[in-house]
Amino acid sequence: MKRATLEKRPDEVAAMFDEVAPKYDIVNDVLSMGQTRRWRRLVVDAVGARPGSRVLDLAAGTGTSSEPYADAGVSVVACDFSLGMLKVGKRRRPDIDFVAGDATNLPFEDNSFDATTISFGLRNVNEPKKALAEMLRVTKPGGKLVIAEFSSPVVPLWRTMYTEYLMRALPPIARKVASNPDAYVYLAESIRAWPNQDELAGWIAAEGWEDVAYRNLTGGIVAIHRAVKPAVNPAVNPAVKPAEAAGA
């Protein structure tokens, strides 16, 4: 895997995730010091899906992010471009609908889902703006978009400490617990190259989503962005609401 930028080859990224699939969830828990589970719970809360509704969970990997919906009686589709991840997930949770798909060309009809969500995967898409447009297409009018992604810490000192952790501490830890430590170096670099909260919010609004807002978690290490598909005639909406909180 080459050094991370916003230009990515889907086949290389998919191959990387195929290789790390068996231990992916465990390694994430270690590297995030247990925060991943809390972040994912807050995403589920933000989606607010009820039994009978249909949710598209993109970059679902092994289905860890999809499980809470299935357990609550929500119809969830776990979609990912890594066949290795999907195979691991299907063995573990055969009751969940796992579908192979590219976020920039989703294999679903227009207006298919009450909510679309993607957690820690948008930055690995080679054309993230196109993916945002595809999410708009497959979401029903009035439906929700919820994105969780690594972002930019809001306190300068904390931002410096976090960057040092990503590039100095993370690789040695990954070498001890991961099957492919170079993959986690790539992931760390992809986090550093990713836009901050306001820039991502601008991308979302520019693709036609409304009521765009975000919430910072853990001092801005992660941000949850929310938006709504216009009820009628989607149109470009440049207005973006400011952050709700500096941390949670």
N, C-alpha and C positions, 0 to 999 in steps of 0.2 A: 504494500500500500504506500502510495506516494504521500508526501507532506500535504496536509489538509489546506484547502482553500475553499471558496464558495463554488469553484468549478470541480465537479466530481464525476467520475465514471461510474454509472450505476452497476456495471458488472463487477468492478473492483470492490465497491462497497458491499454488494450482496455477497460476494465470495468471502469477504472479511467476516461478516456476520454469520455466514454458514459455519465458518471455522470455530468461532467462539460460542456458538449456540449452546452446547451442553452445559457450560458453567456460567453462562452470561448473567443470569439472575443472581447467583451467589456472589460473583465478582462485583456486580453493581452494589450489592449491599455492603460489601467490605469497603469499596472505594468511596462510597458516599457516607460512610460511618453510620449506616442505618437510616439515613434521611430519605432514601428513595421510597420506602413504603409510605411514609407520611405524605410526601409530595403527591404520590399517586392517589391516596385517600382524598386529598383536597381537590384533585381533578375530578374524581367521581362526584364529590359534593357539588362542584361547579356545574357539571353536566346536569345533575338533578333529574336523571331519567327515572321514569316510573314503569312498573310492570305494564306490558302491552306496547310500550314504545320501542322504536328500533334505533340502535346506535351503531355507527361505524367507528371502529377503533383502528386507526391507521398506525403503521409502524408498530404493530401489536407484538411482534416478535414471538415469544413463546406463549403469549396470552396472559401473562401476569396482570397486565392492565385491564384485560377483558373480563377476568374472573369475577370481580365485584358486581358487574352488571348481570352476568349469567346467574350468579348466586341470588340476586334480588328479583329474578323473574323477568329481566329485561332481555329482549331479543338483541343480541350483539353479534356483529360480524367482525372477526379479527383478521385484518388485512395486512400483509407484509410482502416485500419483494424477496426476502430471504427464504428459500425453500427449506434450508436447514433449520431455521428458527421455527417455521410452521410445523415441521415434522416433530420436533421436540414438544411443541405445544399440543399437537393433536394426540400424541401418545399420553400426555399428562391429563388433558381435558378433552376427551372425545365428544363431550356434549356441546362444545363450542364450535361454531361454524368458522373454520379457518379458510381464508381465500387468498391465493397468490395474486398480487396486483401492484402496479406501479402508481405511485401517488400522483404522477403527472398525467396519467391516462387510466383513470379508474374504471374497472369492469362492472360498473353499476349504472342503472338508468337514472335519468334526471329525477330530482325530488323523491329520492328513495328512503331517506333517513330523517328521523326527528332531531338527531344531533350527530355531529361529526367531531371526533377528538383525535389528537395525536400528541403523544408524550415522548419527548426527547428523541424525536425522529425527523422533524422538519429540517434541521440543519444538515442531515445526511442526504437530502433530496437534491438532485443536481439542478433542478429548476424550481425552487421553493415558491416563487410567485405563481407559476403555472399550477403548482399543487394547490395553492390557496384558491385559485379559480375553479379547479376541479372539485374541491370540497364544497364550494358554493353551489356548483351545478347539482351535485348529488344530494344536497340537503334540502329538505322541504321548506317552502316559504314560512318564515317565522321560526325556523329551527335554529339551533344553537351551534356555534363553533367554540371549542375549548382546546387551547394549545398550551402544553407545558413544555418549556424549553430552558436550557441553561442560558443565563443572561449576564448582565454586568452588575456586580455589587455596587450599591449606591454610596457606600462610605469609602473614600480613597484609600485609607490604610487597609481596610478589609479587602479591597480590590487587589492591592499589591500582594497581600498575604495569600489570597486565593490563587492568583496567577503563579506565585512561587510554588504552591502545592501542586497545581496542575502539571507544571513542567519539570519539577525537581523531585517531589515526593511520590507522585502517582506512578511514574515508570518503574521505580524499584519495587513498589507494592505489587504492581501488575505482574512483574517478573516472578514473584513468589506464588501468586494465586491464579494467574491466568494461563491458558494454553497458548495464547498468542499475544504476548505483551506489546508487540509493535502495534497491534490493533488499538490498544488503549492509549498509546502515544498519539496515534492518529485522532482518536476521539478527543483527547485533550486539546490538540491543535485546532480541531474543528470548533471547539467551544470558544477559543480565543479569537477565531476568525468570524464568529457569528455576530450579527448586528445587535445593538442594545435594545432595551425595551421599547423606547419611542420609535426607533426605526422599524422594528418588526410591526408595531401597531400601525404605522403608516402603510406598510405593505398590505396588511389585512384590509384596511379601509380602501386602499386604491383598487383592490380586486372586487369591490362591491359590497362588502360586509358593512353592517351598521352597528351603532352602539358599541364601538370597540373600546374596551377598557382592559386594564391589566392589574394584577396584584403581585407584589414582590414577596417571595418566600426566602427565608434564611438570609436576610439582608440583601436580596437581589441576586444571589447565586442562581436562583431559579425564578422565573416569572410565569404566572398563569394568565394568558390572554383569553378574553372572551369576546364574542361578537354574535350578532343575529343576522340571519338572512332576511332581507326586506320581504315584507308580506306580498308586495306587488311590484312588478317592474324593477328588478335590481338595477342599481345605478352606482356610479362611482361616488363615494362619500369620503372626502378628505378629513372630516372632523374626527378627532380622536380625543377620548376623555383622558385626563391625567391619571397617573397612578393612584390607586386607592390607598396604598399604604407603602411605607418604606421597608417594611419587613413583617414577618409573621412567624 
